[in-house]
Amino acid sequence: MAASPAARLTLTGLIERAQGLAARGQGHDAAALYEAWLDANGAAAHWAVACFNWGTTLSAAGDEAGAERAYRRVLARTPGFAPALLNLGHVHERRGEFDDALQTWGRVLSVMPVPALEHRLHALNNRARLLEQLKRLPEAEAEMRASLELEAAQPNVIQHYVHVRQKQCAWPAEQPVGAVTPYQFLTGTSLLAMMGLSDDPALQLLAALRFVHEKVPKPPATPLWRQFAKPAGARPGEPRQRIRIGYLSGDLHMHAVGLLTAELFELHDRERFEVWAFDWTPPSAQPLRQRILAALDHHVPLVGVDDTAAARRIAEAGIDVLVDLQGLTSGARPGILVQRPAPVQVSYLGLPGTSALPGVDWMLADRYVMPPELQRYCSERPILLPHCYQVSDRRREVAPLHTQTRERYGLPSAESGAFVFCSFNNNHKFTPEMFGAWMRILGAVPGSVLWLLADNDTARANMLAAAQAAGVAPERLVFAPRVSPSEYLARFALADLVLDTFPFNAGTTASDALWMGTPIVTRSGRTYISRMAGSLLTAVGLPDLIATSLADYERLAITLGRTPARVASLKRYLAEHGRASPLFDVPQIVRDIETEFERLALDARREWPVKG
């Protein structure tokens, strides 16, 4: 072995030779080269570095077990070798051994001598990321704080720090930490978090632009769809091709997007349109997932398909209108959209605001959610539907109402006359300003209670503490357990009035409440997302339940809480007229969408080159 060519290589020569082999797709040969060198040069000064590289090469070649052996071989000789600990933690994580991953990364922080700053930050940030995924939010926040105290200039950590505090109702979300400046908080906050923090459309645009600048590949000079364009009917005698609508998403299952769009897919006019879905939703047997798949003409799964290959599949399919249902939300794949695989690309539902994504030209909206003064802050041009921007599902399953009682959920009985306010929005939408308003509303309506969801124990504890600080007894906050979708819908009947969040309005939740006949008080602001519930109320015929200031919102909620007869009248209106209103005329909304898509698609086809 000592006489082999590999044994005589310098470390630099070894690395160059191994990298060359790996670049040619000979990863296993590169790993064998490292192994031969390590066996022959056990006393080399940089043996640990070579052994670590052996591990990364094995991992890249798909040999995780071999990579683990290599990292452990390094650590047996050099227990404090931080890169090996970090990579070993990732091996554990990929296997689902989450406690082992957290423990391994934790060892990086305790070894001596103190590892380099980049290694400590790597360990802290990966622990924080995994803890957040595991919903161990206080622990995740503690790791983020430790990381930011070491290095303030970490926009990605700031982004998660702010949002993890929002999820816990830990106010203010931008709690000072280390040397992080107000400017760094502003520019580091994600678009989703900003939507819940500020009603300033310029700040939401800024958050979107920062993400696009830092994370999204630059668009190619030539749109991808032009390489495949050959419209049917472009030559005499050819039949006219149906317009192909492609929906792009990873949320076509039991998710707000999936819940809203199932009937949209079903109601498309098959004589004029083909309905495609390109999605990376995890496979499942969920009834909603199966219903969506059954409603499609063509389904192209993109799980495990990279962005370039995915965009090519869309272009090859000849999609006329590509509808992005994800925007910049979790799991989004903007790298597909920037390649422009379709001549018309439209944003809808998943992101109620601008994405600033190159290649997304249009946004479905209505005149309420998209007033003229907002358009300057959106990179997309609006497609203004005549009634309401939001489709919904008239086939949503509802549990029998007779099974739902106030006593079952710890609410005051109907006989007590206690007024039940509720807000079933996710906790990250709650702000101290709105929660303070809710506490003043409770204080002004004797005997009333507020029925809430608690996403996690910390959020519950923080809300109870905030209520107590506002002079509201803890028992006046009632926390609803998670239940099945059908029971969730049915229990709206137990509430008197829904209190909306601001600036992140209810969307699907507002639709659910109105479908079940429960009125909602909302506050409309300056952004698309802060005007969603107002759009729904306008379409259902209850614009009087829209406030435009916090003071008016409070007054309206208090007035209704003190006059239950008026609330009963609103419920009667919804029971008699709500489902027949334009809000729930889903076939008409689908026709309105199709009219606009057809116009855009035909305009685009006139510009298509004819390929021989």
ABEGO torsion letter per residue (X at the ends): XAABAAAABBAAAAAAAAAAAAAAGBAAAAAAAAAAAAAAAAABAAAAAAAAAAAAAAAAAGBAAAAAAAAAAAAAABAABAAAAAAAAAAAAAAGBAAAAAAAAAAAAABOBBBBAAAAAAAAAAAAAAAAAAGBAAAAAAAAAAAAAABABBAAAAAAAAAAAAAAGBOBABBBBEABBAAAAAAABBAAAAAAABABAAAAAAAAAAAAAAABBBBBABBAAAAABBBBGABBGBBBBBBBBBBBBAABBBBAAAAAAAAAAAABBAAABBBBBBBABBBBABAAAAAAAAABABBBBABGBBAAAAAAAAAAAGBABBBBAAEABBGBBAAAAAAGABABBBBBGABBEBAGBBGBABBBBBAAABBAAAAAABABBBBBBAABABBBBAABBBBBAAABBAAAAGBBBAAAGBBBBBBABBAAABBAAAAAAAAAAAAABBGBBBBBBBABAAAAAAAAAAAAAAGBBAAABBBBBBBBAAAAAAAAAABABBBBBOABBBBAAAAAAAAAGBBBBBBBBABAAAAAAAAAAAAAGBAAABBABAAAAAAAAAAAAABAAAAAAAAAAAAAAAAABAAABAAAAAAAAAAAAAAAAAAAAAABBBBX
